[in-house]
């Protein structure tokens, strides 16, 4: 291995000195220099996967840029692959044409379903693709003791993952009370990664509790929603990940924090990006367009999706166009619309004019199939006695994962809990789906817009139990039973009729079909949700109603959870 490296390095040095022709030379363009902010009209020589020189070079192959911009290819600093609904091969095929060369994923979704075998399956399924899939080891599986997941990942499991060359550090530490409070189990995980990147997850945490949390080890935050919150976390030394995904949209609120000083600690990320959102608006190229539209200098914006994530995660010699740096490159038409013309992975052309040129054939291991283990459901499974005149209600907040904790008069019919379309109140149920325990948690949600029928999903962060939102028992039962038959996914039902469905047989989280099939399924679901009166694209917001680490009121298979108190609460009030 060392002999091969030495031989290749001698070749690179000869090319860098101008004594041998490069494999590839880019010429006639403007090279974006992220170190000094300049645009350089020079040749860029690439040999053996690396940039070896900027200046005047000869090459066996020359690419005439015609005045276009040559930049480092983009990196996604925080994303959940599973939330795209696509297996890694299909996700790479969709992302690469948008200029993305690498992502850093947190596979805690599949980890919550399958544990260590699920994470290892994700690593196996993301090999040999036209972009690099790096991961962080899931820190919180399960996220809390207030829900039931399919597996546990303890410190020894994480230590095993840490030995994998594409596992860079510890993923978002969602148990912020445990981290700040010094919980021994949390401390063991943080200790195992104390010399590596550790991502944070502490929405609205401030003051001394934030100080304690950062002292424990987390170094970044992607859950900031308020400008004041982002400013405090930047001031305390955290990397600020400015998020703009399918559900959570925080860029407009946080981007004013970016200036010449803070820019070096800021990243643009998506977190959760559904397949149709990606197909419609793009990936990191979209975030670049948004940042520039909000007044950020284009080169500063580029640093936040290239050099900054590379530095944050210790990816040496990535994220810039410079001698000795990896030749992950993108050719851009301009620095305003960020239209991608070509994408190169280690000097090899992998995408051009919106088309991925790589076959992307890596299959997902079969261990991810057959993950639905639900106790039998029947006509009474979703019937709940009205236990009081008032009820707690989860209130949706547009464009945010944070929810409101509301109190409403209990909607009931004949003493049974009911939905109330006039008040935009739908019923909620979370069915444990990993061990067939028969456990079901019940609640109410305001803001879905449902008039009739039911929506069901096995994408329900973070434990991914079976979530049903509906207006009547029959529709809820129909939707839930169909999901069990499908092996997971999304379903819209009305009465005993299934109006539309999207099977997600890989851990109940991802499709095993091409992007085009998934997009067609999402379109059918969109039409069906309109028939039952739901708000547009309701499934992603529904999936986060079960996330008990985002304030303020959430639900799990064990019932309602007051996230601020990190404790269960009763549905009904006297």
C-alpha positions as CSV (number, residue, x, y, z in Angstrom):
1,X,0.0,0.0,0.0
2,X,2.7,2.4,1.0
3,X,4.7,1.5,-2.2
4,X,1.7,2.3,-4.4
5,X,1.1,5.6,-2.6
6,X,4.8,6.6,-3.0
7,X,4.7,5.8,-6.7
8,X,1.5,7.7,-7.2
9,X,2.9,10.6,-5.2
10,X,6.0,10.8,-7.3
11,X,3.7,11.0,-10.4
12,X,1.7,13.8,-8.8
13,X,4.9,15.7,-7.9
14,X,6.2,15.4,-11.5
15,X,3.0,16.8,-12.8
16,X,2.9,19.6,-10.2
17,X,6.4,20.6,-11.2
18,X,5.3,20.7,-14.8
19,X,7.6,17.8,-15.9
20,X,4.8,15.4,-16.9
21,X,1.3,16.0,-18.4
22,X,-1.7,15.7,-16.0
23,X,-4.4,13.2,-16.5
24,X,-6.9,16.2,-16.6
25,X,-6.6,19.9,-17.0
26,X,-9.4,22.4,-16.5
27,X,-8.8,25.6,-18.5
28,X,-10.6,28.8,-19.5
29,X,-12.6,29.2,-16.3
30,X,-12.7,31.1,-13.1
31,X,-11.3,29.1,-10.2
32,X,-12.9,30.0,-6.8
33,X,-10.2,30.3,-4.2
34,X,-11.8,29.8,-0.8
35,X,-8.7,30.8,1.1
36,X,-8.4,34.3,-0.1
37,X,-11.8,34.9,-1.8
38,X,-10.3,35.5,-5.2
39,X,-11.4,34.3,-8.6
40,X,-8.3,33.0,-10.5
41,X,-8.2,32.6,-14.2
42,X,-5.6,29.8,-14.3
43,X,-5.4,26.1,-15.3
44,X,-6.2,23.4,-12.7
45,X,-4.2,20.2,-13.1
46,X,-5.7,17.0,-11.7
47,X,-3.7,13.7,-11.4
48,X,-4.5,10.5,-9.6
49,X,-7.6,11.9,-7.9
50,X,-6.0,15.1,-6.6
51,X,-5.6,18.7,-7.7
52,X,-1.8,19.0,-8.1
53,X,-1.4,22.5,-9.4
54,X,-2.9,25.8,-10.4
55,X,-1.1,27.8,-13.2
56,X,-0.3,26.8,-16.7
57,X,-0.3,23.0,-17.3
58,X,-0.4,20.4,-20.0
59,X,-2.8,17.5,-19.8
60,X,-3.7,14.3,-21.6
61,X,-7.3,15.6,-21.5
62,X,-8.4,19.2,-21.3
63,X,-11.8,20.5,-20.3
64,X,-12.6,23.9,-21.7
65,X,-14.7,25.7,-19.1
66,X,-15.7,28.7,-21.4
67,X,-15.7,31.2,-18.6
68,X,-17.6,29.0,-16.1
69,X,-16.6,28.7,-12.4
70,X,-14.6,25.8,-11.0
71,X,-15.4,25.2,-7.3
72,X,-15.0,22.4,-4.8
73,X,-18.0,20.1,-4.9
74,X,-20.5,20.5,-2.1
75,X,-20.8,18.6,1.2
76,X,-23.9,18.0,3.3
77,X,-23.0,18.4,6.9
78,X,-26.0,16.9,8.5
79,X,-28.7,14.7,7.0
80,X,-30.7,11.6,7.7
81,X,-30.6,9.4,4.6
82,X,-33.7,7.5,5.6
83,X,-35.8,10.7,5.6
84,X,-35.3,11.0,1.8
85,X,-37.3,7.7,1.5
86,X,-34.6,6.5,-0.8
87,X,-31.9,3.9,-0.5
88,X,-28.4,5.3,-0.7
89,X,-27.8,4.3,-4.3
90,X,-31.0,6.2,-5.5
91,X,-30.2,9.1,-3.2
92,X,-26.7,9.4,-4.7
93,X,-28.1,9.3,-8.2
94,X,-30.5,12.1,-7.3
95,X,-28.0,14.3,-5.4
96,X,-24.8,14.0,-7.5
97,X,-26.1,16.1,-10.4
98,X,-26.7,18.9,-7.9
99,X,-23.0,19.2,-7.2
100,X,-22.9,17.1,-4.0
101,X,-19.8,15.0,-3.5
102,X,-20.2,14.0,0.1
103,X,-22.7,13.9,3.0
104,X,-22.4,13.3,6.7
105,X,-25.4,11.2,7.8
106,X,-26.9,10.2,11.1
107,X,-28.3,6.7,10.7
108,X,-30.2,6.7,14.0
109,X,-33.5,6.2,12.1
110,X,-32.5,2.7,11.0
111,X,-30.6,2.3,14.2
112,X,-33.8,2.7,16.2
113,X,-35.5,-0.1,14.1
114,X,-32.6,-2.6,13.7
115,X,-29.8,-1.5,16.0
116,X,-26.2,-2.2,15.0
117,X,-27.1,-4.5,12.0
118,X,-29.2,-1.7,10.6
119,X,-26.4,0.9,10.8
120,X,-23.9,-1.6,9.3
121,X,-26.4,-2.3,6.5
122,X,-26.5,1.4,5.8
123,X,-22.7,1.5,5.6
124,X,-22.7,-1.5,3.2
125,X,-25.5,0.0,1.0
126,X,-23.6,3.3,0.6
127,X,-20.4,1.9,-0.9
128,X,-19.1,2.5,-4.4
129,X,-21.4,5.5,-5.2
130,X,-20.7,8.8,-7.1
131,X,-20.5,10.6,-3.8
132,X,-19.0,9.7,-0.4
133,X,-21.4,8.7,2.4
134,X,-19.9,9.4,5.8
135,X,-21.8,8.8,9.0
136,X,-21.8,9.6,12.7
137,X,-22.5,6.9,15.2
138,X,-26.0,7.2,16.6
139,X,-25.7,8.5,20.2
140,X,-29.3,8.1,21.3
141,X,-31.0,4.8,20.4
142,X,-33.5,5.0,21.8
143,X,-33.7,8.8,22.1
144,X,-35.4,8.6,25.5
145,X,-36.9,6.1,27.9
146,X,-40.3,7.6,27.2
147,X,-40.8,5.5,24.0
148,X,-40.1,1.9,22.7
149,X,-37.7,1.5,19.8
150,X,-36.6,-1.7,18.1
151,X,-33.1,-1.7,19.5
152,X,-30.6,-0.2,21.9
153,X,-27.1,1.1,21.0
154,X,-24.8,1.2,24.0
155,X,-21.2,2.5,24.2
156,X,-19.7,-0.9,23.2
157,X,-21.8,-0.9,20.0
158,X,-20.7,2.7,19.2
159,X,-17.1,1.8,19.8
160,X,-17.4,-1.0,17.2
161,X,-18.9,1.5,14.7
162,X,-16.1,4.0,15.5
163,X,-13.6,1.6,13.9
164,X,-15.3,1.9,10.5
165,X,-13.3,4.3,8.3
166,X,-16.5,6.2,7.2
167,X,-17.8,6.8,10.8
168,X,-16.4,10.2,11.7
169,X,-17.7,10.8,15.2
170,X,-20.8,10.7,17.5
171,X,-24.1,11.8,16.1
172,X,-26.5,14.3,17.6
173,X,-26.7,14.0,21.4
174,X,-30.4,14.4,21.8
175,X,-30.5,13.5,25.5
176,X,-29.5,17.0,26.5
177,X,-30.7,16.6,30.1
178,X,-28.6,13.5,30.4
179,X,-25.5,15.2,28.9
180,X,-25.8,18.4,31.0
181,X,-26.7,16.4,34.1
182,X,-23.8,13.9,33.8
183,X,-25.8,10.7,33.3
184,X,-23.4,7.8,33.4
185,X,-24.7,6.1,30.3
186,X,-24.5,9.3,28.3
187,X,-21.0,10.1,29.7
188,X,-19.8,6.6,28.5
189,X,-20.8,7.4,24.9
190,X,-19.3,10.9,25.0
191,X,-16.1,9.6,26.5
192,X,-15.7,7.0,23.7
193,X,-15.7,9.9,21.2
194,X,-14.1,12.7,23.2
195,X,-11.3,13.1,20.7
196,X,-13.6,13.1,17.6
197,X,-16.5,15.3,16.3
198,X,-19.6,15.1,18.5
199,X,-22.8,16.7,17.1
200,X,-25.3,18.4,19.4
201,X,-29.1,18.6,19.5
202,X,-30.3,20.9,22.2
203,X,-33.3,23.0,21.0
204,X,-33.8,26.2,23.0
205,X,-31.2,25.2,25.6
206,X,-29.5,28.3,27.0
207,X,-27.5,29.8,29.9
208,X,-25.9,27.5,32.4
209,X,-27.6,24.4,31.1
210,X,-26.1,25.1,27.7
211,X,-22.7,25.7,29.3
212,X,-23.0,22.2,30.9
213,X,-24.1,20.6,27.7
214,X,-21.2,22.0,25.7
215,X,-18.8,21.1,28.5
216,X,-20.0,17.5,28.2
217,X,-18.8,17.3,24.6
218,X,-21.3,18.3,21.9
219,X,-19.8,20.8,19.5
220,X,-22.5,21.7,17.0
221,X,-26.2,22.6,16.8
222,X,-28.7,22.1,14.0
223,X,-31.8,22.6,16.1
224,X,-31.5,26.4,16.6
225,X,-34.7,28.2,15.5
226,X,-34.3,31.6,17.0
227,X,-31.7,34.2,16.1
228,X,-30.9,34.8,19.7
229,X,-30.5,31.1,20.3
230,X,-28.1,30.7,17.3
231,X,-26.1,33.8,18.4
232,X,-25.6,32.4,21.9
233,X,-24.5,29.0,20.7
234,X,-22.1,30.6,18.2
235,X,-20.7,32.7,21.0
236,X,-20.2,29.7,23.1
237,X,-18.0,28.0,20.4
238,X,-20.5,25.7,18.8
239,X,-20.7,25.1,15.0
240,X,-24.0,26.5,13.8
241,X,-25.7,24.3,11.3
242,X,-28.3,26.5,9.5
243,X,-31.1,24.2,8.5
244,X,-33.5,24.3,5.5
245,X,-35.1,20.9,4.9
246,X,-38.5,19.6,4.0
247,X,-40.2,20.4,7.3
248,X,-37.8,22.5,9.3
249,X,-37.0,25.8,7.7
250,X,-34.7,28.0,9.7
251,X,-32.4,29.7,7.2
252,X,-34.3,33.0,7.0
253,X,-34.2,33.4,10.7
254,X,-30.6,32.4,11.2
255,X,-28.7,33.6,8.1
256,X,-28.3,37.2,9.4
257,X,-25.9,35.7,12.0
258,X,-23.4,35.0,9.2
259,X,-20.7,37.7,9.0
260,X,-17.0,37.8,8.3
261,X,-16.2,36.4,11.7
262,X,-18.9,33.9,12.3
263,X,-18.9,32.5,8.8
264,X,-16.0,30.1,9.6
265,X,-18.3,28.3,12.2
266,X,-21.4,28.1,10.0
267,X,-22.7,25.3,7.8
268,X,-25.8,25.0,5.6
269,X,-27.6,21.7,6.1
270,X,-30.8,20.0,5.2
271,X,-31.3,17.5,8.1
272,X,-34.4,15.9,6.7
273,X,-34.9,16.1,2.9
274,X,-37.7,14.2,1.3
275,X,-37.3,12.8,-2.3
276,X,-39.8,15.1,-3.9
277,X,-38.3,18.2,-2.2
278,X,-34.9,17.2,-3.6
279,X,-36.3,16.6,-7.1
280,X,-38.2,19.9,-7.1
281,X,-35.7,22.3,-5.6
282,X,-32.3,20.7,-5.6
283,X,-29.9,20.0,-2.7
284,X,-27.0,22.2,-1.5
285,X,-27.3,24.2,-4.7
286,X,-30.7,25.3,-3.4
287,X,-29.3,26.4,-0.1
288,X,-26.6,28.4,-1.8
289,X,-29.2,30.2,-3.9
290,X,-31.2,31.0,-0.7
291,X,-28.2,32.2,1.2
292,X,-27.1,34.6,-1.6
293,X,-30.7,35.8,-2.0
294,X,-30.6,36.7,1.7
295,X,-27.5,38.8,1.2
296,X,-24.6,36.4,1.9
297,X,-21.5,36.8,-0.3
298,X,-21.4,33.9,-2.8
299,X,-17.9,32.8,-1.8
300,X,-18.9,32.9,1.9
301,X,-21.9,30.8,1.1
302,X,-19.7,28.3,-0.8
303,X,-17.4,28.0,2.2
304,X,-20.4,26.9,4.3
305,X,-21.0,23.9,2.0
306,X,-17.4,23.0,1.2
307,X,-14.5,24.0,3.4
308,X,-16.4,24.5,6.6
309,X,-18.0,21.0,6.7
310,X,-14.7,19.4,5.8
311,X,-13.0,21.2,8.7
312,X,-15.8,20.5,11.0
313,X,-15.6,16.7,10.5
314,X,-11.8,16.4,10.0
315,X,-11.9,15.5,6.3
316,X,-8.4,16.6,5.5
317,X,-7.6,18.2,2.2
318,X,-11.2,18.3,1.1
319,X,-13.4,21.3,0.3
320,X,-11.2,23.5,-1.7
321,X,-9.4,23.7,-5.1
322,X,-5.7,23.6,-4.0
323,X,-2.6,21.5,-4.6
324,X,-2.7,18.2,-2.8
325,X,-6.5,18.4,-2.2
326,X,-9.0,15.8,-3.4
327,X,-10.3,16.6,-6.8
328,X,-14.0,16.7,-5.9
329,X,-15.0,19.5,-8.2
330,X,-18.1,21.2,-9.6
331,X,-18.4,23.4,-12.7
332,X,-20.9,26.2,-12.1
333,X,-22.5,28.4,-14.7
334,X,-22.6,31.3,-12.3
335,X,-22.4,32.2,-8.6
336,X,-26.0,33.4,-8.2
337,X,-28.2,30.6,-9.6
338,X,-25.5,28.0,-8.9
339,X,-26.5,26.0,-12.0
340,X,-24.4,22.9,-12.0
341,X,-22.9,21.9,-15.4
342,X,-20.5,19.1,-14.4
343,X,-19.5,17.2,-11.2
344,X,-16.2,15.3,-10.7
345,X,-15.5,12.8,-8.0
346,X,-11.8,12.4,-7.4
347,X,-11.2,13.7,-10.9
348,X,-13.8,11.4,-12.6
349,X,-16.8,12.9,-14.3
350,X,-19.9,11.5,-12.5
351,X,-22.7,13.9,-13.4
352,X,-23.3,16.3,-16.3
353,X,-26.2,18.7,-17.1
354,X,-28.5,17.2,-14.5
355,X,-27.8,13.6,-15.3
356,X,-25.9,11.1,-13.1
357,X,-23.4,9.1,-15.2
358,X,-22.7,6.5,-12.5
359,X,-24.7,3.2,-12.5
360,X,-25.5,3.4,-8.7
361,X,-26.2,-0.3,-8.3
362,X,-25.3,-0.9,-4.7
363,X,-28.2,-3.0,-3.2
364,X,-29.5,-2.6,0.4
365,X,-29.0,-5.7,2.5
366,X,-32.0,-7.9,3.2
367,X,-31.7,-7.5,7.0
368,X,-33.8,-4.3,6.6
369,X,-36.9,-6.2,5.4
370,X,-39.6,-7.7,7.5
371,X,-39.5,-5.2,10.4
372,X,-43.2,-4.9,11.1
373,X,-44.1,-6.8,14.4
374,X,-47.5,-5.4,15.4
375,X,-50.0,-7.0,17.8
376,X,-53.3,-7.8,16.1
377,X,-55.5,-4.7,15.5
378,X,-59.2,-4.8,15.7
379,X,-62.3,-2.6,15.7
380,X,-61.7,-1.4,19.3
381,X,-57.9,-0.7,18.9
382,X,-58.4,3.0,18.5
383,X,-61.4,3.6,20.8
384,X,-60.6,5.8,23.8
385,X,-62.9,6.8,26.7
386,X,-63.1,10.6,27.2
387,X,-61.4,10.9,30.5
388,X,-62.1,14.6,31.3
389,X,-63.6,17.8,30.1
390,X,-60.3,19.2,28.9
391,X,-57.5,17.6,26.8
392,X,-54.0,18.3,25.9
393,X,-53.4,18.9,22.2
394,X,-50.3,19.0,20.1
395,X,-50.3,22.2,18.1
396,X,-48.4,22.1,14.8
397,X,-46.1,25.1,14.0
398,X,-45.6,25.8,10.3
399,X,-42.0,25.2,9.0
400,X,-40.8,24.1,12.4
401,X,-40.4,20.8,14.3
402,X,-41.3,22.6,17.6
403,X,-44.9,22.1,18.6
404,X,-47.3,23.9,20.9
405,X,-48.7,22.5,24.0
406,X,-52.4,23.4,23.9
407,X,-55.5,22.7,26.0
408,X,-58.9,22.3,24.4
409,X,-62.3,21.2,25.4
410,X,-62.3,17.4,24.9
411,X,-63.9,16.4,21.6
412,X,-66.2,13.5,22.4
413,X,-69.2,11.6,21.1
414,X,-71.1,9.4,23.5
415,X,-68.3,9.5,26.0
416,X,-65.7,8.4,23.5
417,X,-62.8,10.6,22.4
418,X,-63.6,12.0,18.9
419,X,-62.0,14.2,16.3
420,X,-63.5,17.6,15.5
421,X,-62.9,19.0,12.0
422,X,-64.5,22.3,12.9
423,X,-61.7,23.0,15.3
424,X,-59.1,21.2,13.1
425,X,-58.6,18.5,15.8
426,X,-57.5,15.1,14.6
427,X,-57.0,12.0,16.8
428,X,-53.5,10.5,17.1
429,X,-52.4,7.0,17.9
430,X,-48.9,5.5,18.1
431,X,-48.8,1.7,17.9
432,X,-45.6,-0.1,19.0
433,X,-44.4,-2.0,16.0
434,X,-41.1,-3.7,17.0
435,X,-42.1,-6.3,19.5
436,X,-45.8,-6.8,19.1
437,X,-46.4,-5.5,22.7
438,X,-49.9,-4.2,21.9
439,X,-48.9,-0.8,23.4
440,X,-50.7,2.2,21.9
441,X,-50.4,5.9,22.9
442,X,-53.2,8.3,22.2
443,X,-53.5,12.0,21.7
444,X,-54.9,14.9,19.6
445,X,-53.3,17.2,17.1
446,X,-54.3,20.6,15.8
447,X,-53.3,21.9,12.4
448,X,-53.4,18.9,10.0
449,X,-56.5,20.1,8.3
450,X,-58.0,16.7,8.1
451,X,-61.8,16.6,7.4
452,X,-62.2,12.8,7.1
453,X,-60.3,9.6,6.8
454,X,-56.8,8.8,8.2
455,X,-53.1,9.1,7.5
456,X,-50.7,6.4,8.7
457,X,-46.9,6.2,8.7
458,X,-44.1,4.0,10.0
459,X,-41.8,7.0,9.6
460,X,-42.2,8.4,13.1
461,X,-39.0,9.9,14.6
462,X,-37.1,8.6,16.4
463,X,-38.4,5.1,17.3
464,X,-40.4,4.8,14.2
465,X,-43.5,3.1,15.6
466,X,-46.7,3.1,13.6
467,X,-48.3,6.6,13.7
468,X,-51.9,7.2,12.7
469,X,-53.7,10.5,12.5
470,X,-57.4,10.2,11.8
471,X,-61.0,11.3,12.1
472,X,-62.7,8.0,12.8
473,X,-61.9,4.5,14.1
474,X,-62.6,2.7,10.9
475,X,-60.3,4.8,8.8
476,X,-57.6,4.6,11.3
477,X,-57.8,0.8,11.5
478,X,-57.8,0.5,7.7
479,X,-54.7,2.6,7.4
480,X,-52.8,0.9,10.1
481,X,-53.7,-2.7,8.9
482,X,-52.6,-1.8,5.4
483,X,-49.2,-0.5,6.7
484,X,-48.6,-3.8,8.4
485,X,-49.3,-5.7,5.2
486,X,-47.0,-3.4,3.2
487,X,-44.1,-3.9,5.6
488,X,-44.2,-0.2,6.4
489,X,-44.7,3.1,4.5
490,X,-47.3,5.7,4.2
491,X,-51.1,5.2,3.7
492,X,-54.1,7.4,3.1
493,X,-57.5,5.7,3.9
494,X,-61.1,6.7,4.1
495,X,-63.5,4.3,5.8
496,X,-62.5,0.8,4.6
497,X,-60.9,2.1,1.4
498,X,-57.2,2.7,0.9
499,X,-56.9,5.8,-1.3
500,X,-53.1,5.8,-1.8
501,X,-50.0,4.2,-0.4
502,X,-46.2,4.3,-0.6
503,X,-44.6,1.1,0.5
504,X,-41.3,1.6,2.4
505,X,-40.2,-2.0,3.0
506,X,-36.6,-1.2,4.0
507,X,-37.0,-0.9,7.8
508,X,-40.3,0.8,7.2
509,X,-38.3,3.9,6.3
510,X,-37.1,3.6,2.7
511,X,-38.3,2.4,-0.6
512,X,-36.4,-0.3,-2.6
513,X,-37.6,1.3,-5.8
514,X,-36.1,4.0,-8.2
515,X,-36.6,7.7,-7.5
516,X,-39.2,8.0,-10.3
517,X,-41.4,5.3,-8.7
518,X,-41.2,7.0,-5.3
519,X,-42.0,10.4,-6.9
520,X,-45.1,8.9,-8.6
521,X,-46.2,7.4,-5.2
522,X,-45.8,10.7,-3.5
523,X,-47.8,12.4,-6.2
524,X,-50.7,9.9,-5.6
525,X,-50.4,10.4,-1.9
526,X,-50.7,14.2,-2.4
527,X,-53.9,13.8,-4.4
528,X,-55.3,11.5,-1.8
529,X,-54.5,13.8,1.1
530,X,-56.3,16.6,-0.7
531,X,-59.4,14.3,-0.9
532,X,-59.5,13.9,2.9
533,X,-58.8,17.6,3.4
534,X,-55.3,17.4,4.9
535,X,-52.7,20.2,4.6
536,X,-50.2,19.7,1.7
537,X,-47.4,17.3,2.4
538,X,-48.6,16.2,5.9
539,X,-46.5,13.1,6.4
540,X,-43.2,14.7,7.3
541,X,-44.9,16.9,10.0
542,X,-46.8,13.9,11.3
543,X,-43.5,11.9,11.6
544,X,-42.1,14.5,13.9
545,X,-45.0,14.5,16.3
546,X,-43.4,11.4,17.8
547,X,-40.0,13.0,18.4
548,X,-39.8,13.5,22.2
549,X,-36.6,15.6,22.2
550,X,-38.1,18.6,20.4
551,X,-40.3,20.9,22.5
552,X,-43.0,21.2,23.6
553,X,-45.6,18.5,23.5
554,X,-45.0,15.1,21.7
555,X,-46.4,11.6,21.6
556,X,-45.0,8.1,21.7
557,X,-46.4,4.6,22.1
558,X,-46.4,5.3,25.9
559,X,-48.6,8.4,25.6
560,X,-48.1,12.2,25.6
561,X,-44.7,13.6,26.6
562,X,-44.0,17.1,28.0
563,X,-40.6,17.6,26.4
564,X,-39.8,20.6,28.6
565,X,-40.1,18.4,31.7
566,X,-38.9,15.3,29.9
567,X,-41.8,13.4,31.5
568,X,-45.1,11.8,30.5
569,X,-48.3,13.7,31.0
570,X,-51.9,12.7,30.9
571,X,-54.1,13.3,27.8
572,X,-57.1,14.5,29.9
573,X,-57.4,17.2,32.4
574,X,-60.0,17.8,35.1
